[in-house]
Amino acid sequence: MEKYQISILNRTFLFCFLITNFIFSQHFNVDIENTGESTLFIFQDVITDLNIGDEIGVFDQNGVTDSDGNIGEILVGAGQWSGEQLEITAIMAVDLSQFGGPILPGASSGNTMSIKVWNSTEQLEYDATYNTSSGTGTFNGLFSAIDSVELVPI
């Protein structure tokens, strides 16, 4: 009888663990280290095309992707929409190779931010367009305020 109770407890624990991981898992996971250089993107609470639980991925299409200085698409910031203002700090690339140091991956200064949205209801990733109410939407060490996001149909 005790063995049966332990087995039920183990299954219950495993089920709760799996459900918790599913609920709190993220679609966009930033896999680069913070370089100390950044640009802030503020997604304002006036945005209506996002649902609570959707995720926003901030990308540089021509960012530094690795320590060799290769260029390509790189995820530099991410956040989850809660219906309130969301601040995403994008990681900027740093090249210290001229001083004998490393090349640190991230967004390249002057490039324009692109975003993708993980629609949590549909479980689909969308490209998205956006409008700024302040700033230029570029990686420049300052900030941009985004007041609308529109998903691009597949």
Summary of the structure (lengths in Angstrom):
residues: 154
radius of gyration: 19.4
end to end distance: 54.7
largest distance: 69.7
contacts: 445
relative contact order: 0.22
helix: 17%
strand: 44%
